Amino acid sequence: MLNVSQLLGYKGRQLFSVGPQDSVLRAIEVMATQHVGALLVMEAGALLGVISERDYARKVILKNRSSHDTPVSAIMSAPVITVALDDTVKHCMEIVTRERIRHLPVVDDGRVVGMLSIGDLVKAMLQEQSEHIEQLERYIAG
């Protein structure tokens, strides 16, 4: 079973973040520029929350708030559910399914070292299943 450390090895560990006092507009600009659906909310190296496109849609647009005047801290999701490097992809999928979230920060020794999306997890599980099927086919074929 693939673990988070291995998945980050394939995917990469690039992180994108904003501060809690940054405007929601700034966060949306960073998401658009970096082609990501969520950002870490960090201050002085500490993980305070996560802001996602879903947070923006539900807590800004639907409530008719100003993206320019609303700070990230007002709409971020917190506390943050995180995973560790030795967690399995299956365990991560169980978390995102149970908690109905789409992004999981990866923490090692109190530091954020990566971010996984539900897309990353699905892709990894499909790859693993494909490899398993190929092994079974080779075994059956002799």
Contacts in CASP RR format, 6 or more apart in sequence:
PFRMAT RR
TARGET T0000
AUTHOR 0000-0000-0000
METHOD contacts of the structure
MODEL  1
MLNVSQLLGYKGRQLFSVGPQDSVLRAIEVMATQHVGALLVMEAGALLGV
ISERDYARKVILKNRSSHDTPVSAIMSAPVITVALDDTVKHCMEIVTRER
IRHLPVVDDGRVVGMLSIGDLVKAMLQEQSEHIEQLERYIAG
1 88 0 8 1.000
1 89 0 8 1.000
1 90 0 8 1.000
1 128 0 8 1.000
2 88 0 8 1.000
2 89 0 8 1.000
2 124 0 8 1.000
2 128 0 8 1.000
3 85 0 8 1.000
3 86 0 8 1.000
3 87 0 8 1.000
3 88 0 8 1.000
3 89 0 8 1.000
4 83 0 8 1.000
4 84 0 8 1.000
4 85 0 8 1.000
4 86 0 8 1.000
4 87 0 8 1.000
4 88 0 8 1.000
4 89 0 8 1.000
4 92 0 8 1.000
4 106 0 8 1.000
4 116 0 8 1.000
5 85 0 8 1.000
5 86 0 8 1.000
7 89 0 8 1.000
7 116 0 8 1.000
7 120 0 8 1.000
7 121 0 8 1.000
7 124 0 8 1.000
8 85 0 8 1.000
8 106 0 8 1.000
8 113 0 8 1.000
8 114 0 8 1.000
8 116 0 8 1.000
10 124 0 8 1.000
11 116 0 8 1.000
11 120 0 8 1.000
12 114 0 8 1.000
13 113 0 8 1.000
13 114 0 8 1.000
14 114 0 8 1.000
15 40 0 8 1.000
15 112 0 8 1.000
15 114 0 8 1.000
15 115 0 8 1.000
16 30 0 8 1.000
16 31 0 8 1.000
16 34 0 8 1.000
16 36 0 8 1.000
16 39 0 8 1.000
16 40 0 8 1.000
16 115 0 8 1.000
17 39 0 8 1.000
17 40 0 8 1.000
17 41 0 8 1.000
17 42 0 8 1.000
18 26 0 8 1.000
18 27 0 8 1.000
18 30 0 8 1.000
18 39 0 8 1.000
18 40 0 8 1.000
18 41 0 8 1.000
18 42 0 8 1.000
18 51 0 8 1.000
18 72 0 8 1.000
19 41 0 8 1.000
19 42 0 8 1.000
19 43 0 8 1.000
19 48 0 8 1.000
19 72 0 8 1.000
20 41 0 8 1.000
20 43 0 8 1.000
20 48 0 8 1.000
20 71 0 8 1.000
20 72 0 8 1.000
20 73 0 8 1.000
20 76 0 8 1.000
21 71 0 8 1.000
21 72 0 8 1.000
21 73 0 8 1.000
22 71 0 8 1.000
22 72 0 8 1.000
23 67 0 8 1.000
23 68 0 8 1.000
23 69 0 8 1.000
23 70 0 8 1.000
23 71 0 8 1.000
23 72 0 8 1.000
24 51 0 8 1.000
24 56 0 8 1.000
24 60 0 8 1.000
24 65 0 8 1.000
24 67 0 8 1.000
24 68 0 8 1.000
24 70 0 8 1.000
24 71 0 8 1.000
24 72 0 8 1.000
24 74 0 8 1.000
24 75 0 8 1.000
25 67 0 8 1.000
25 68 0 8 1.000
26 72 0 8 1.000
27 39 0 8 1.000
27 51 0 8 1.000
27 56 0 8 1.000
27 72 0 8 1.000
28 53 0 8 1.000
28 56 0 8 1.000
28 67 0 8 1.000
30 39 0 8 1.000
31 37 0 8 1.000
31 38 0 8 1.000
31 39 0 8 1.000
31 53 0 8 1.000
36 117 0 8 1.000
37 52 0 8 1.000
37 53 0 8 1.000
37 102 0 8 1.000
37 103 0 8 1.000
37 117 0 8 1.000
38 50 0 8 1.000
38 51 0 8 1.000
38 52 0 8 1.000
38 53 0 8 1.000
38 102 0 8 1.000
38 103 0 8 1.000
38 115 0 8 1.000
38 117 0 8 1.000
39 50 0 8 1.000
39 51 0 8 1.000
39 52 0 8 1.000
40 47 0 8 1.000
40 49 0 8 1.000
40 50 0 8 1.000
40 105 0 8 1.000
40 112 0 8 1.000
40 115 0 8 1.000
41 47 0 8 1.000
41 48 0 8 1.000
41 49 0 8 1.000
41 50 0 8 1.000
41 51 0 8 1.000
41 72 0 8 1.000
41 73 0 8 1.000
41 76 0 8 1.000
41 78 0 8 1.000
42 48 0 8 1.000
42 112 0 8 1.000
45 111 0 8 1.000
45 112 0 8 1.000
47 80 0 8 1.000
47 82 0 8 1.000
47 105 0 8 1.000
47 107 0 8 1.000
47 112 0 8 1.000
48 73 0 8 1.000
48 76 0 8 1.000
48 78 0 8 1.000
48 80 0 8 1.000
49 76 0 8 1.000
49 77 0 8 1.000
49 78 0 8 1.000
49 79 0 8 1.000
49 80 0 8 1.000
50 76 0 8 1.000
50 77 0 8 1.000
50 78 0 8 1.000
50 80 0 8 1.000
50 103 0 8 1.000
50 105 0 8 1.000
51 72 0 8 1.000
51 75 0 8 1.000
51 76 0 8 1.000
51 77 0 8 1.000
52 77 0 8 1.000
52 102 0 8 1.000
52 103 0 8 1.000
54 102 0 8 1.000
55 75 0 8 1.000
55 76 0 8 1.000
55 77 0 8 1.000
56 67 0 8 1.000
56 75 0 8 1.000
59 65 0 8 1.000
59 74 0 8 1.000
59 75 0 8 1.000
60 66 0 8 1.000
60 67 0 8 1.000
60 70 0 8 1.000
60 75 0 8 1.000
65 75 0 8 1.000
77 101 0 8 1.000
80 105 0 8 1.000
81 95 0 8 1.000
81 99 0 8 1.000
81 101 0 8 1.000
81 104 0 8 1.000
82 104 0 8 1.000
82 105 0 8 1.000
82 106 0 8 1.000
82 107 0 8 1.000
82 112 0 8 1.000
83 91 0 8 1.000
83 92 0 8 1.000
83 95 0 8 1.000
83 104 0 8 1.000
83 105 0 8 1.000
83 106 0 8 1.000
83 107 0 8 1.000
83 116 0 8 1.000
84 106 0 8 1.000
84 107 0 8 1.000
84 108 0 8 1.000
85 106 0 8 1.000
85 108 0 8 1.000
85 113 0 8 1.000
89 121 0 8 1.000
89 124 0 8 1.000
89 125 0 8 1.000
89 128 0 8 1.000
90 125 0 8 1.000
92 104 0 8 1.000
92 116 0 8 1.000
92 121 0 8 1.000
93 121 0 8 1.000
93 122 0 8 1.000
93 125 0 8 1.000
95 101 0 8 1.000
95 104 0 8 1.000
96 102 0 8 1.000
96 104 0 8 1.000
96 118 0 8 1.000
96 121 0 8 1.000
102 117 0 8 1.000
102 118 0 8 1.000
103 115 0 8 1.000
103 116 0 8 1.000
103 117 0 8 1.000
103 118 0 8 1.000
104 115 0 8 1.000
104 116 0 8 1.000
104 117 0 8 1.000
105 112 0 8 1.000
105 114 0 8 1.000
105 115 0 8 1.000
106 112 0 8 1.000
106 113 0 8 1.000
106 114 0 8 1.000
106 115 0 8 1.000
106 116 0 8 1.000
107 113 0 8 1.000
END
